[in-house]
Amino acid sequence: MLSSGFFKRALPIALGGALAATALSTAPASASSGWWASSGNGAQGYYNHVSDKVTACDVKTDGRKAVVQILANDGRLLTTVKDSYNNGSCSWKTPTLFQGTHKIRVCVAKGKARPVKCSAAHTFDV
């Protein structure tokens, strides 16, 4: 037979483990997209889930601008952020994104031309 001291020690341990498991299971799948770079590293982009900002950074003086695209999981374009100044600052906006899986793609573009040198579309959750 087990002593009552066993239950006094075991119960807090069991409850602590259950609370930790619950906390882990409710955490978001992806805190943010992470920093991504275009092919050739002329642009960088990021989505931050805390501020809901999409950020584009032109990081190369080459006459091209940074273009960051947020896509729905099915590939539809949801929003674009552009930055034309390789000056140590970045451009950003705070779009309204629906809950779920999205993709971020970082490209460069010259003038009004279509984006080129795009990164792969990286998946993140909102």
C-alpha positions as CSV (number, residue, x, y, z in Angstrom):
1,M,0.0,0.0,0.0
2,L,1.2,3.5,-0.9
3,S,1.6,6.1,1.8
4,S,-0.2,9.4,1.7
5,G,3.2,11.1,1.3
6,F,3.5,9.5,-2.2
7,F,0.3,11.3,-3.3
8,K,1.4,14.6,-1.9
9,R,4.6,14.4,-4.0
10,A,3.1,12.8,-7.1
11,L,0.1,15.1,-7.6
12,P,2.0,18.4,-8.1
13,I,4.3,16.7,-10.5
14,A,1.5,15.2,-12.5
15,L,-0.4,18.5,-12.6
16,G,2.7,20.4,-13.6
17,G,3.3,18.1,-16.5
18,A,-0.3,18.4,-17.6
19,L,-0.2,22.2,-17.5
20,A,3.1,22.3,-19.5
21,A,1.6,20.0,-22.1
22,T,-1.5,22.3,-22.4
23,A,0.7,25.4,-22.7
24,L,2.7,23.8,-25.5
25,S,-0.3,22.6,-27.4
26,T,-1.9,26.1,-27.5
27,A,1.3,27.9,-28.7
28,P,1.1,29.2,-32.3
29,A,2.5,26.9,-35.0
30,S,4.8,29.6,-36.3
31,A,5.7,32.7,-34.4
32,S,6.7,34.6,-37.5
33,S,7.9,34.0,-41.0
34,G,11.5,34.6,-40.4
35,W,13.8,36.8,-42.6
36,W,13.9,35.6,-46.2
37,A,16.1,36.9,-49.0
38,S,15.5,37.2,-52.8
39,S,17.7,35.2,-55.1
40,G,20.9,37.2,-55.4
41,N,20.3,38.8,-51.9
42,G,19.1,42.2,-53.2
43,A,16.1,42.2,-51.0
44,Q,14.9,40.8,-47.6
45,G,11.5,40.4,-46.2
46,Y,9.7,39.4,-43.0
47,Y,6.3,39.0,-41.4
48,N,6.0,39.7,-37.6
49,H,3.0,38.1,-35.9
50,V,3.2,40.3,-32.9
51,S,2.9,43.6,-34.8
52,D,1.3,42.1,-37.9
53,K,3.8,44.0,-40.0
54,V,5.1,42.9,-43.4
55,T,8.5,44.4,-43.9
56,A,10.5,44.8,-47.2
57,C,14.2,45.9,-47.2
58,D,16.2,46.9,-50.3
59,V,19.7,45.8,-49.3
60,K,21.6,46.3,-52.5
61,T,22.3,49.4,-54.5
62,D,21.5,48.0,-57.9
63,G,18.6,50.1,-59.3
64,R,16.0,47.5,-58.2
65,K,13.5,47.7,-55.4
66,A,12.6,45.0,-52.8
67,V,9.2,43.4,-53.3
68,V,7.7,41.3,-50.6
69,Q,4.5,39.4,-51.4
70,I,2.2,37.7,-49.0
71,L,0.2,34.9,-50.6
72,A,-2.8,32.8,-49.5
73,N,-2.0,29.1,-49.1
74,D,-3.7,28.6,-52.5
75,G,-1.3,31.1,-54.2
76,R,-3.6,34.2,-54.4
77,L,-1.7,37.5,-53.8
78,L,-3.0,39.1,-50.6
79,T,-0.6,42.1,-50.2
80,T,2.7,43.5,-51.5
81,V,5.2,45.7,-49.7
82,K,8.0,47.5,-51.7
83,D,11.1,49.3,-50.6
84,S,13.2,51.3,-53.0
85,Y,15.9,52.8,-50.8
86,N,19.0,50.9,-49.8
87,N,19.5,53.3,-46.8
88,G,19.5,51.1,-43.8
89,S,15.7,51.5,-43.3
90,C,12.9,49.3,-44.5
91,S,9.3,49.8,-45.6
92,W,6.4,48.1,-44.0
93,K,2.6,47.9,-43.8
94,T,0.1,46.2,-41.5
95,P,-2.4,44.3,-43.7
96,T,-5.3,42.4,-42.3
97,L,-4.5,38.8,-42.8
98,F,-7.0,36.0,-42.1
99,Q,-6.2,33.2,-39.6
100,G,-4.4,30.3,-41.2
101,T,-1.5,29.4,-43.4
102,H,0.1,32.0,-45.7
103,K,3.2,32.2,-47.8
104,I,5.9,34.9,-48.1
105,R,8.0,35.5,-51.2
106,V,10.8,38.0,-51.5
107,C,11.8,39.4,-55.0
108,V,13.4,42.4,-56.7
109,A,11.9,44.5,-59.5
110,K,13.1,47.4,-61.7
111,G,10.6,50.2,-62.1
112,K,7.2,48.9,-62.9
113,A,8.5,45.6,-64.2
114,R,7.3,42.3,-62.8
115,P,9.2,40.9,-59.8
116,V,12.2,38.7,-60.6
117,K,14.8,36.7,-58.6
118,C,12.1,35.6,-56.2
119,S,12.8,33.4,-53.3
120,A,10.7,30.2,-52.8
121,A,7.4,30.9,-51.2
122,H,7.9,30.1,-47.5
123,T,5.0,29.0,-45.4
124,F,4.0,30.6,-42.1
125,D,0.9,30.7,-39.9
126,V,-1.1,33.7,-38.6
